[in-house]
Amino acid sequence: MRHWKDWIAPFLLVFFALLAWEGIARFIGMSFILPAPTEVAAKLWELKVILFTVHLPATLQVIITGLMLSTLLGTGLAVWMNWSKPVEKAFYPLLIVSQTIPVIALAPIFVLWFGYTIWSKVAVTVLITFFPITVNTFDGLRSSSSQLRQLLLTMEAGRRDIFFKLELPSSLPYFYSGLKVAVTLSVIGAAIGEWLGAQAGLGYFSRRMMTQFDGAGVFAPIVLLALVGISLVLLVVLLEKMTLHWRKTE
Amino acid sequence: MMRNNQHGQAALQFNNVSFRYPTAETSAAKAKGRRNHPLRSFRPFPAIKTAVAGSQTTKSQPLPTHADQLLFDSLQFRVEAGEFICIIGPSGSGKSTLFKLITGLSRPETGQILLHGTAHDSLLGKVGYMPQHDLLLPWRTVVANAALPLELKGASRKEAEQRVTKLLGQFGLEHVANSFPWELSGGMRQRVSFLRAVLSGSDILLLDEPFSALDAITRLEMQEWLMEQWKRRRTTVLFITHDVDEALFLADRIFVLHDTPVRQLHDISVPLRRPRNAASLHNPELIALKQQLLELLRTKVKR
């Protein structure tokens, strides 16, 4: 565990940054351009009921559904590519190329396909989080040492044994780092999806506040989105610690 | 001594074994499970391919060095049951390849390898192998690591671990049963690795420089420990080493690989009674033998 003293430096940095922000915002005095942190906090309190009961659940639903789908699809594709060389050859280049497509620019098409349902937002989230999960898991499956593979072969291991007893455990740390990137991206994906058309959600709410020149109202849901991202990463870290308990602890 | 039963069946016998492809890393996957696959006789390098009777020639590719070099040329030897054989030779002389052939990771081009008088389709899973680096799975405890070969042979995880737990005492591992590999010293890790090789169920064990990464004192301890284990289990051991002293201390016979291609093994009996201790190596006969061995190894380097 980290000592409490380790937290002093980041805490002070955040404190002074907020202080500076507060000072500058008050100096400018135009809260629709730069609301002060205290104003944002006040807004958050003021809107707490609607934010926590309507918009946060809507966004969480998109994030969780999207993450589950892309984890399923991503690990599935990674395992399939690892299993079969032709599949790897067919999919891997496509996967890389797919990342050059600006997903965000592509997002409006999902509204055409799925309408204003949850699925247009989920599609954006999946598209944006699929890549880190797939590539990391695949690299992880490939990371197992060839010496270990040979050793297992001398014990008459079959392809299945090698997968379950060697490749899968070796890939777990890689999978988790992919997942950590994916959960942060999923928040972005959900927010962007909501911009394009939604009736609820933190991204949608933030944008609506913008049209009303409510600076603090724009920031309040963004603070919540950031908190969602942080909690998701912490959740993954916890999961990682629990499943990879064998790792050397410093 | 039990090794002079020349008329019985040898534990291990090489019959005119030739082999010419020292870097056959990928052949293991092919050897396993794809026996009737059309690509079975495929070799990635055309020079080798043409050597395989009846295979078609393809357009030429650049050859990596040594790829078509003959490594073993009609090699013959036999190892009797219960013998302790040390194999020494300079780097690149084919020691590890010899083990790859015996474990079944590589296949001889011609000739036969017999275990207890029987030829097998594939030797994978037929002998116990202890690699140079302990190669324990970092996510498994000592017990689970040692249980791996039992699991691969079809035992359930629980029953495999129960069998291992009963054996831990004999291997001096009872107090680290649930430790992970990184918590153990190098010597302890090698003990686990040895236990795992023993549990492969074979009475032939191949040990590939198992102590080379250990410090001198641990190494001596482990050599004595290994001697005890070998005496108790009566297994046949083939032990690769770089160290002439280690070979003299451990072996009944020493095989020297010193020429490429290897046509014959220099087969040297060690005239030392057991039990041996570190002082045994100081008798004049042994010192002369050591000189002779070093001389053999040196001629290779000069060329």
Contacts between the chains, C-beta under 8 A, distances in Angstrom:
chain1	res1	chain2	res2	distance
A	145	B	135	7.8
A	146	B	25	6.6
A	147	B	131	6.5
A	147	B	133	7.2
A	147	B	135	5.9
A	148	B	135	5.6
A	148	B	137	7.2
A	149	B	28	7.9
A	150	B	25	7.9
A	150	B	28	5.9
A	150	B	105	5.6
A	151	B	129	6.8
A	151	B	131	5.7
A	151	B	135	5.2
A	152	B	148	7.8
A	152	B	152	7.2
A	153	B	28	5.0
A	153	B	29	7.8
A	153	B	32	6.0
A	153	B	104	7.8
A	153	B	105	6.3
A	153	B	124	5.8
A	154	B	103	4.4
A	154	B	104	6.9
A	154	B	105	6.4
A	154	B	124	6.2
A	154	B	125	7.1
A	154	B	127	7.5
A	154	B	129	4.5
A	154	B	200	7.8
A	155	B	125	6.0
A	155	B	129	7.9
A	155	B	148	6.8
A	155	B	149	4.6
A	155	B	152	4.8
A	155	B	153	7.8
A	155	B	200	5.8
A	156	B	124	5.2
A	156	B	125	2.6
A	156	B	152	6.0
A	156	B	153	7.1
A	157	B	152	5.1
A	158	B	32	7.3
A	158	B	33	6.6
A	159	B	33	6.8
A	161	B	152	5.6
A	165	B	137	7.6
A	165	B	148	7.0
A	165	B	151	7.4
A	165	B	152	7.7
A	166	B	137	7.4
A	169	B	137	7.1
A	169	B	139	4.8
A	244	B	139	7.6
A	246	B	138	6.5
A	246	B	139	4.6
A	246	B	140	7.6
A	246	B	141	7.9
A	246	B	180	5.0
A	247	B	138	7.8
A	248	B	182	4.9
